[in-house]
């Protein structure tokens, strides 16, 4: 039986915050959205923010093992 090629996506996540807690909250929210299936998105408020994007166009030599 033929093996399925694994799905590979590169995500770029950028977070900002006034405190470490702000950064952690932004990171957690970006990860939550990715787990829900979003391939890009973002949000911000007066103390923190994030955005992320993804692609499946990754050069062959950059695909992790």
Buried (B, 14 or more C-beta within 10 A) or exposed (E): EEEEEEEEEBEEBEBEBEEEEBBEBBBEBBBEBBEEEEEEBBEEEEEBBBBBEBEEEEEEEEEEE
